[in-house]
Amino acid sequence: MTLLDTSDVTSPLFITVLLFLLVLVPLVSLGILRLVQSRRRSALALIGSSVLIGMLFLGITSLMFQ
């Protein structure tokens, strides 16, 4: 078993990932909660917005950290 080397992760990349995770994780969990509560429209809106923010994250990271 090998250890993961995290020395290549820069601080701007770490902060960017941290900020996007702070936005994405609550949106997904609230979306799942709304699905359990049978509130389909708001659940799909929350999950859809998390997908859009995830795509935005991919775009930003590909532009900033080439």
SVG drawing of the C-alpha trace seen along z (x, -y; Angstrom):
<svg xmlns="http://www.w3.org/2000/svg" viewBox="-45 -31 50 33">
<polyline fill="none" stroke="black" stroke-width="0.4" points="0.0,0.0 1.3,-3.4 0.7,-6.8 -1.0,-9.6 1.4,-12.5 -0.5,-15.8 2.5,-18.1 1.5,-18.9 -1.8,-20.5 -1.5,-24.2 -3.2,-26.5 -5.4,-28.2 -6.6,-24.8 -7.3,-23.6 -9.3,-26.8 -11.3,-26.6 -12.2,-22.9 -13.1,-23.7 -15.4,-26.6 -17.2,-24.6 -17.6,-21.6 -19.2,-24.0 -21.8,-24.9 -22.3,-21.5 -22.7,-19.2 -25.5,-21.1 -27.4,-21.4 -27.2,-17.7 -28.2,-16.8 -31.1,-19.2 -32.2,-17.8 -32.2,-14.3 -34.1,-15.4 -36.8,-17.1 -37.1,-14.0 -37.8,-12.0 -40.3,-14.6 -42.1,-14.2 -41.3,-17.7 -40.2,-16.9 -40.0,-20.3 -37.8,-21.9 -35.7,-18.7 -35.0,-18.6 -34.2,-22.4 -31.7,-21.8 -30.1,-18.8 -30.1,-20.6 -28.4,-23.6 -25.8,-21.4 -25.1,-19.9 -24.8,-23.3 -22.4,-24.5 -20.4,-21.3 -20.1,-22.1 -19.1,-25.7 -16.4,-24.2 -15.0,-22.1 -14.9,-25.1 -13.2,-27.3 -10.6,-24.7 -9.8,-23.9 -9.2,-27.6 -7.3,-28.5 -5.2,-25.4 -4.0,-24.3"/>
</svg>
